[in-house]
Amino acid sequence: MPELADKQPSGVEGALTAGCLLLLVLVADVAAGLLVVIVLAVRGLGRMDASSGQTATSVPPLDWAPVLGFGALALAVGVTAVVLLRIGHRVIGAVQLTLCVFLVVHTLGSWP
């Protein structure tokens, strides 16, 4: 069985791989979060321009975009966390799961 011993990565290589994976996943999450924030900001600017002609007594319609945007982001982060936990990266999966919980709390806070 010397072939199996040669194929297993050392502790340093495993830590390096896990660190690179964590960095890659966190950068992808930040990019997705920025995309949601940019889309919501553009929608908010569009709503400000459209509502400038309305009277002060009219109630603006409900905007479900923040709930849907942050909910979809939370779902994507949660699925990534479960996949990472299933393949054995417990620390990275725990970080992703923590981010998912924060996103779910923020989504529930923006519920109209």
C-alpha positions as CSV (number, residue, x, y, z in Angstrom):
1,M,0.0,0.0,0.0
2,P,2.8,2.5,-0.5
3,E,0.9,3.9,-3.5
4,L,-1.8,5.2,-1.2
5,A,0.7,6.9,1.1
6,D,2.2,8.7,-1.8
7,K,-1.1,10.0,-3.1
8,Q,-2.4,11.5,0.1
9,P,-1.6,15.3,0.4
10,S,0.5,16.4,3.3
11,G,-0.8,18.7,6.0
12,V,0.8,21.8,4.5
13,E,-0.7,21.0,1.0
14,G,-4.1,20.4,2.5
15,A,-4.0,23.6,4.5
16,L,-2.9,25.5,1.4
17,T,-5.7,24.0,-0.7
18,A,-8.3,24.8,2.0
19,G,-7.0,28.4,2.4
20,C,-7.1,29.0,-1.4
21,L,-10.6,27.5,-1.5
22,L,-11.8,29.7,1.4
23,L,-10.4,32.8,-0.3
24,L,-12.0,31.9,-3.7
25,V,-15.4,31.2,-2.1
26,L,-15.3,34.5,0.0
27,V,-14.3,36.5,-3.1
28,A,-17.2,35.0,-5.0
29,D,-19.6,35.8,-2.2
30,V,-18.3,39.4,-2.0
31,A,-18.8,39.8,-5.8
32,A,-22.3,38.4,-5.6
33,G,-23.1,40.6,-2.7
34,L,-21.8,43.7,-4.5
35,L,-23.9,42.7,-7.5
36,V,-27.0,42.6,-5.4
37,V,-26.2,46.0,-3.8
38,I,-25.5,47.6,-7.1
39,V,-28.8,46.3,-8.6
40,L,-30.7,47.5,-5.5
41,A,-29.0,50.9,-5.7
42,V,-29.9,51.3,-9.3
43,R,-33.5,50.3,-8.6
44,G,-33.7,52.8,-5.8
45,L,-32.4,55.6,-8.0
46,G,-35.0,54.7,-10.6
47,R,-37.8,54.7,-8.0
48,M,-36.7,58.1,-6.7
49,D,-36.9,59.6,-10.3
50,A,-40.3,58.0,-10.9
51,S,-41.8,59.1,-7.6
52,S,-40.8,62.8,-8.0
53,G,-44.0,63.5,-9.9
54,Q,-46.3,61.8,-7.3
55,T,-48.1,63.6,-4.6
56,A,-47.1,63.4,-1.0
57,T,-50.3,61.5,0.0
58,S,-49.8,58.5,-2.3
59,V,-48.2,55.4,-0.9
60,P,-45.4,53.9,-2.9
61,P,-45.9,50.3,-3.9
62,L,-44.2,47.5,-2.1
63,D,-40.7,46.7,-3.3
64,W,-39.9,43.0,-3.1
65,A,-36.5,43.4,-4.8
66,P,-34.4,43.6,-1.6
67,V,-36.1,40.5,-0.1
68,L,-35.7,38.5,-3.3
69,G,-32.1,39.7,-3.9
70,F,-30.8,39.0,-0.4
71,G,-32.9,35.8,-0.2
72,A,-31.3,34.5,-3.4
73,L,-27.9,35.4,-2.1
74,A,-28.6,33.7,1.2
75,L,-29.8,30.6,-0.7
76,A,-26.6,30.5,-2.8
77,V,-24.4,30.9,0.2
78,G,-26.3,28.3,2.1
79,V,-26.1,25.7,-0.7
80,T,-22.3,26.4,-1.0
81,A,-22.0,25.9,2.7
82,V,-23.8,22.6,2.6
83,V,-21.7,21.4,-0.3
84,L,-18.5,22.4,1.4
85,L,-19.5,20.6,4.6
86,R,-20.4,17.5,2.6
87,I,-17.0,17.3,0.9
88,G,-15.2,17.7,4.1
89,H,-14.2,21.3,4.4
90,R,-15.7,21.9,7.8
91,V,-14.1,25.3,8.6
92,I,-14.9,26.9,5.2
93,G,-18.4,25.4,5.4
94,A,-18.9,26.9,8.9
95,V,-17.8,30.3,7.7
96,Q,-20.2,30.0,4.8
97,L,-23.0,28.9,7.1
98,T,-22.4,31.9,9.3
99,L,-22.6,34.2,6.3
100,C,-25.8,32.5,5.3
101,V,-27.3,33.1,8.8
102,F,-26.4,36.8,8.6
103,L,-28.0,37.1,5.1
104,V,-31.1,35.4,6.3
105,V,-31.4,37.8,9.2
106,H,-30.9,40.7,6.9
107,T,-33.5,39.3,4.5
108,L,-36.1,38.9,7.2
109,G,-35.3,42.5,8.4
110,S,-36.0,43.9,4.9
111,W,-39.3,42.0,4.6
112,P,-42.1,44.6,4.0
